[in-house]
Amino acid sequence: MAGRIEDYALIGDMQTAALVCRDGTVDWLCLPRFDSHAIFAGLLGTEEHGFWRIGPAHAPDAQPPAATRRGYRGDSLILESEWDTGRGTVRVTDFMPPRDGAPQLIRIVEGVSGRVPMRSALRMRFSYGRVVPWVHRHEGRTVAVAGPDSVWFDTSAETYGQSLTTYSDFTVAPGDRIAFTLSWQPSHKEPPPLPEPEQSLEATEDFWREWVEHCTYHGPYREAVIRSLITLKALTYAPTGGIVAAPTTSLPEDIGGVRNWDYRYTWLRDAAITLSSLLRTGYREEARAWREWLLRAVAGDPENLQIMYGIAGERELGEAELDWLPGYENSAPVRVGNGAAHQLQLDVYGEVTEALHLAHMTGLARNDYASLLQVKLITYLEKHWTEPDEGIWEVRGPRRHFVHSKVMAWVAVDRTIKLIESGDVDGPLERWKQLRDDIHRDVCEKGYDKERNTFTQSYGSKELDASLLLIPQMGFLPPDDKRVIGTIEAIQRELSTSDGFILRYPTEGSDEGVDGLPGDEGAFLACSFWMADDLAMIGRVDEARRLFERLLALRNDLGLLAEEWDPVRQRQVGNFPQAFSHVPLIDTALRLTASGAYGG
């Protein structure tokens, strides 16, 4: 069975990513892209669906031993796992070099002390565990082929095949270094070049060291901020600048339930807030690349803005279920693609416009088409902001007039007015100022419950929604407005879990709730960070700092966060690692530092 979600480490090459468990098993890897078919899908099934384990040899009927300790090498994405055994200590170094050709997963086994018997067990299963490839030898190398894909396996260790699995049994002593490399190549092409593991390791370490040096944040909890930034960089598809929400699909929000979605795509919302965090910490090149991706993705049809696209800007992300996979801890169905791509979510216009505005304010070189796009988006929004939509949480129930969507429509108009006032673009300034006032008045009249002194999830509803915490952060109302304070306190009362973290909105257990789905979910980590932000903004800085530090304690031993925290099972749930959790971690650290929460 796959490990707990927090048992996994992330390695990647900015085009795809692998998850490595504490016992040295790679249970998830899609090649050659984030959204390609997995060749290791054990994460969503069993070992029969593909895995690669390297670790100390153990009895066939025994559990593989977990590493005694593990960590990333400095500020990098190079994973080092060490096992202390009765016969000595061994280290396995796992990484994926930033790509200069064929994608590679490299694993280097190093003897530290004693003589440790080791085993590599490699079971490749293409097409999400469904297809057993043809594995054979070619000029001294092992290659697995199925349809358009081939994966080449190179090592100096002796290998043998058994039960449709490639094994290698060997012993390492101090100073021994034995490398294993998987390289993907289209099956109709010539074999990829022979790998050079040691040179690749050095180049990978250099890449990450140089990238981290550009970070401009030097405040408290810099280690947590840096690890989050590295994670966000790892989720960026280097060829296009698109940013995936997470490198996984169908890790459940409700273990054993149906809330399982494919996050290997670029949500405009997630990518826009990721961009804002990168800009605030000095990473302008990533911002420029994302802006170029955005312009290509929406080119020709900006009025029909999708909420998400493929990592190269693809529009069709048809959703399907993989019925041969039982799902993570039997959480079915396993889904690929995402049917929410064509939902109407009006808040996206606000997030995209806010990101473009921030890029403009931080000195990113002007792009005339980006400014023109912003005007076109508002022209569309002017006609459609009064419509109900599916909202930020992509509900699969009926459309509603979600308050957060209206607030973000206001943000889109407000930021575009500022662009016009700067002289960088022409637009109907006075008309849009009136539009801004109209949206503001509409929200305050229809989305606010005077009796309870709180904004509500949607017009006329009684439910609360954690997205309302963004009202002061977006500048819709000042933090000291009594309606803002009332909303913060209402969310604390009604959407807090027993351990003080924040739910997105009420769910209805076995019945279908506002989102059209049965089951419950955990505390949404982004919302909990938003609460810390708001508490700092209204002067409750000590309370904000305590909440922030409790959230940091939820990270796994490598500093990684999934989408949610299950307060009952006391474990991480949802796709992993999640950009939408790491972005607000960065933002809250910056806000608390600016608020003086850590003194001078």
N, C-alpha and C positions, 0 to 999 in steps of 0.2 A: 504494500500500500504506500502511496505517496506520503511524504512528510507533512507536518503542519505547514501552513503557508509561510509562517515566519522562520521556518527551518531552511529556507532557500536563500541563496546568494544570487546576485545578478552579475553576469559578465556579458559583454557585447562589443560590437564594432561600429556602432552608429548606422547599421543597416539591418541588423537583426540582433537577437539576444538569446542567451541560454540561462536556465535556472539550475543551480547546483545545490543539492541537498547536503546536510551535515555529514552524511555517510559517504560522500564522494560520488553520488549518483547524479548525472545529468538527466533530468526527467522531462525537460522541455527544450526544444530547439526547432525553429522553423528556418528553412533555407530555400532561397538565398535572402529573402526579405522578412521583415516582421510578420507580414500577412500571408506568407507562403504556407504551404502544407507543412506540418510538423514531421520530422523524421524520428523524434523522440516525443511520444505523447503519453508516457507513463503517468504524467501528472494528472491526466484526466481518465486514467484507466488502471491498468496493471502493467507489469513488466512485459507482458505479451505485446503491448502497444509501443514498445521501444524505450530503451534506456542505455546509458553508458556509465558503468561504475568502475572507479579505480580506488582501491583501498587495501588495507591489510587483509591477507587471506583469512577466511573464516570457514567454519564447518557449513556444509550445504544446507542444513536445516536450521542454522542460527541466523539471527538478525545481523546484518552488516554493522560493524561498530561505527558509532558517530565519532567525528574528529574530536580530539581532546581540546583543541582550540583552533580558531580560524580568524582571519581578518584580511582586509585589503592592504596591499603593500603601499603604505603612505597614502597620499591623495591620488589614488588611481582606481582602475577597475580590474586590477590584477588580484585574484583571490589566492590566498595561501592557507591551506588546511594542514594541520599536523596531528598525527596520531602517536600517542605514547603506548607502546605495547610491551608485553613481557619480554620481547626480544630486542627492543630498541625503539627508536623514534624515526618517523618518516614524514616527509613533507611533500604535498602535491600542490603545484602551482598551476592554476587554470586561468586562461585569458583568451581573448579574441583580438588579434591585432587590427587596428584601423586599416581598412581594406585598401590594398593596392593591386588588386587582382582577384583571385579566387577567395571567397570567404573561408576562414579557417577557425577551428576550435583547437587550441593547443593545450596539452596537459603534460607537465614535466614532473616526474617522480624523482625525489632526491633523498638519498640516505643521510640521516643526521647522526645517528648513533646505533651501535649494534648491527645485527643483520636481520632485516625484516622481510619475511615472505609476503609478496604482493600479488594481486590479481587484477587484471583488466577484463571486464565482461562487456562486450559491445553488441547490442541487438538493435540493428537499424530496421525500422518499419516505416515505409513511406506512406504518404497520403493519410496522415493522422492515425497511424497504427494499423491501417487496413491492408497494406500491400507489403508482402515479403519480397525484397529485391533479390536479384541474381547477384550473388557474391562470388567473385572468382579472382584469380591472380592474373596480373598483367605486367609483364616485364619486372617482376619482383615486388610489385605493389599489390595491395588488396583494394578492389573496387566493387562497390555495390551499385547496380543499375536497375532502374525501373522507369520506363517511359522516357520522359524528357530529362530526368535527373540522374546524376551520378555523384557518388560520394567516395572519395579516395582516402584510404587509411594507411598512414605511414608510421612506422616505428622500427627501431633497431632490435626490439625484443622479438623473440620467437612467438608466433601465433599459431592457433589451430582452431578448426571449426567443430562445433558440437551443438546439437539441438538448435540449429539455425542461429547460432550465436558465435561470435568470434572472441576467443579467449587468449589471454597471455598470462602465464605464471612465471614469476621471476623473483629474485631476491636482491635487495639493495643494501649496500654497506656505506659507511661514511664517505662522502665525496662522489658516490655514483649518481649520475643524472641520466635518466632514460625518458625520452620524449615520445609522445603519441600525438598525432595530428590528424584531424578530419578536414578535408577540403572538398567544397562543392564545386561542381562544374556541369554545364549542360552536357547531356550524354552524347550528343553528336559531335562534340568538340574534342580536340586533342587533350591528353591528360594535363592537369595543372602542373606547374613546376614543382619539383621536390621542395618540401618546406625547409626552412632554416630556423628552427625553434628558438635557439639562443639569440640570434640577431633580432628575431621578431619580438622577443621578450624585452630586449633593450630598447627597441624602437617604440614599443607600446608604453613602457615606463616614461620615456622621454616625452611622448605625446601628451600624456596626462599631466606630467609635471609642468610642462610649458603652458598647457591650457589653464590650469588652476592658478598660475601666476598672474593671470589677467583679472582675477577677482578683486574687486575694490572694497569688499566688506571685511573689516577687521575688528568687529565688535564681539560681544559675548556670544558664546555658543557657536563660534566660527566653525568648529568641527562639524556640527550638525548642518550648518548652512552649506559648507563645502560638499559634504556627502550628498545633500539634496541636489545641489547644482550638478554634480557629476552624474547623478541619476537622471536628471532632466536632459543633460547632454547625451547620455546613452540612449534616451528615448527619441532622439532626433534622427531622422533619416537623412544622412549626409548628402546624398545626391540631389535632393530637392529642397531640403529645409523643412519638410513636413514633420510634425511631432506627434507620435502616437500617445494615446491616453495611458496605455499600459502594454507590455509585450505579450500578454496572455489573453486567452479567451475562456469564459465559462468557469472561472474560479468563483464560487457562489457567495452571494451576499447573505444568504440564508442556507446554512449547511443542511443538505438533504432536500432543499426546496428548488423552485423553478427560476429564481432570480439570477440567471446565469447569462452573461452577455459577452460579446466579442468586442474587446477594447483596442484592437490592433489597427486603429484608424485615427485620422486627424480630426478631432472635434474642434471646430472653430473656437468654442468657448475655452476648452482646456489649453489649446495652443496659444490663444491670446493672453491668458493669464500667465502661462509659462513665459511667453515673450516679455511680459511686464517684469517678472522677477529677474530674468536674465539682464534686461536693460538696467534695472536698479542695482545690479551687482557688477556692471562693467562689460557685459558681453554683447557688444553692438553688432558683431558680425553675424551671430545667430539671429538677431532681430532683422537684419537686412535680408538674410536668406529666407526667413519666414515670410517677410513682406512680399518677396518675389514669388514664393510658393502661393501665397494668397491671391496675388494678381493673376497668376496662371490658372489657378483652380476656378475662379469665378469669371474668368474672361468670357465675354460673349453673352453672358446671361446673369448679370449681377442682381437683377430683380428677383430671380428664383434662387436665392442664396440657400444652399443646403446647410444643415447644422454640422455635417461631417463629410469628409471626402477620404478617398484612399490616399496613401502617403505620397503618391505622385500626382494627386489631384483627380483621381478616378471618381466618377459620380455614382456608378452602379455598384452597390454593396449588398446585393441580395442575400437575405438571411436563409440559412438552411440548418437542419439538425442532423448530427452525426450519430445515428442510432446504434452503431457498433461500439461506441464508447460509453461506459457506464457513468462517467462523470466523476469529478473530484468528491471523494467520500459519498458516492452514489447520489450526487446532486445532478439530476438530469432535468431537461435535456442539455447536451453539449451543443452550443450554437457556433456557427461561423457566419460571417457577414453580419449586417445589422440593419434590421428593418426600420429603425428609427431615423435613418438617413434622410427620409423625405418628410419628416414631421415639420410642422410649423412651430418654431420657437423664436418668438420675437426678441427675446433677450440677447440672442446672438448678435443682432445688429449693434447693440450697445457694447458688447465685449470687443467686437472687431474694431469699432470706432474708437473705443478707449485705448486699444493697443496702438492703433495708428496715431492717435493723438499723443500718446506717451513717446512713441518713436520720434515724432516731430519735435516734441519738447526737449528731448535729450540729445538733439543735434544730429539725428540720422539724416543723411543726405536726402534732400527733397526728391520726391518722385511724383511727377505731375499726374500720372495715371492713378496713383494711390489717392491723391486728393480728389480726382474726378470720381473715383469709385465711391469715396465717402459721400459725395454729393448725391450720387445715384442711389445709394442705399437709403438716404434720408428722403429722397423723392418717393421711393417705394413705401417707406415707413409712414410717410405723411398720409397715404391712402389706406394703410392696413393696420395701424396701431390700435384701432378700436376693436379688432377682431379677437375672439378667444383663441388660445393656442395650447400646445402640449406642455409648455413651460420648461424650465431649467432641468427638471428631473425626468423628462421624457415619459410622462405618464402614458399608459396605454388604455386609459379610461377616456371619458368624454373630454373634449376641449373646455377650457375655462378661461375666465379673465384673471390670469395669475398676476398678483400685485408685482412680483419681482420682474415679470416680463414688461409691465408698463413702466416700472422704474428705469429699466435698462433702455427702453425706448426713449425715455427722457434723457438719459445719458448720451445716447447717440445724437440726439438733436443738439444738446448742450455743447458737446465737443465739436460738432460741425460748425455751430455758431462761432465758437472760438477760432476755428480755422479760417472762416470767412473774415472775422474781425482782424486776424493777423495779416490779411491781404494776400494770402497764398492761393485763394480760390474765390471765384464769384458765386453768389447764391442769393436767394430771396431773403435777406437778413431779417427784415421786419416781420415777414410772414412766418418765418421759422421761430422767431422769438415768441410770437403769439402761440405757435404750436407747442413750444416748450411750456408756456404758461398753462395751456389747455390740458396737457398731459399731467402736469403737476396737480392741478386743481382736481382732475378726474380721480387720480389716485387718492388724494387726501379726503375726498368726499365719499368714494365708493369702496375704498380698500381699508378704511380705518374704522375700528369698533370703538365708539366714544365711551360706551359703558365700561369696557374692560381696559381702555386706554392702550390699545395695541393695534398695529396693522395685522391683517389676516392673510391667509394663503391666497385667497381669490375674492373677487367682489361678491359680497353677500354671504360668505362662508364664516363659520366659527373656528375652523381649524387654523392652527399656526403653521409657519414654515420657516425653517432656519435661513432660507435665502433672504428673508427680511433683514437679517443682520447686516446686509450689504448697503442698506439705505444710507447710513452715515458715511460709510467708506467711499461711496460713489458721489457724495456731495449733494444728494437729493434733499436732505435736511441736515442741519448742524447737529453735532453730537449732544448738545445740551438741550435740544428740543424735548419737551416732556413726552411727546409721542414716540420718540426714539428710545428714551429711557424706559418708557412703559413697555415697549415691544421687547427690548432686551430682557427685562425682568419677567415678562410673560413667557418668553421662550425658556428662560432658566427654570421657571416653575413647571411648565407643561411638556417640554421636549427634552428634559435632562434624564439621563439614565441614573441608575442607583449610584454609579461612581462618578457622576457629574459631567459626563460627556454628552454631546448634543445629537439628537436624532434629526433627520431631515424634515420629517413630518409624521403625523400619526399613521400607523398601519393597523390592519384589522385582523391579524392572525390568520385563521383559516378562511375568513371571508375576504372578498375583494374590497379593497379600500379605494382611495382617490386615484391611485396609480393603476387600477384595473388588474391587480395581481393579488393572489393569496399569499399568506406567509408574512413574516416580519423580517426585519433587518437590523443590523447593528448600528452603533453610533457612527455617524458619518464624520470622518476625521477632519475634512475641510471645514465643516460647519463648526466643529469644536475650536479650531484655530480662529475662525471668524469671531466666535464669542470672545476669545482672548483679545483679539483686536478691538472689539467694541468696548470691552471693559476698560482697556487702556485709554480709549478715546473719551470715555465719560469720567475719567479720573480715578477709576478703581484699579490702579496700576499694580498694587501688590496682589490682588486677586487674579489679575490677568497673568502676572508672572507665575503664580502658583499653578494655574491651569496649563500654561504653556509647558512648564517643566514636567507636569504629569503626562502631557501628550508626548513629550520627548521620551519619556520612560516606556511608552508603548512600542517604540521602534524595536526592531530585532537587534541582535548583537552586532549587526553590520550597519545599523543606522537606516534601515529600509522600512517603508510603510506600505501596507495595502490600502484599499479604499475605505474599509470600515473596521470597527472594533466590536467584537461580540461581547457584551458585558456579562452574559450568562456563562458562556464557555471560557471567557477570559483569553481570547485569542483573536488574531487578525483574520478578517474575511474579505472577500472580494478580490478583484484582479490585482496583480502584484508584479513589481512595485508600481504605484499609482502616481502619475504626475499631479493629479488633483489633490493629493495629500502633501506632496513635497513642496509645491508652490506656496501654499499658505504658511507652511512652516518657515520658509524663507521670509515671507512678507511680515509675519508676526515677530520674528527675531528683529527685523529692521525697525518695526514700529515700536517695540518695547525699548530698543536701544535709543531711539529718538525721543521717547517719552521720559527717559531718565530712570527707567525701572532698575537699572543696575548701577546707579550712582554715577559719579564723574569718571 
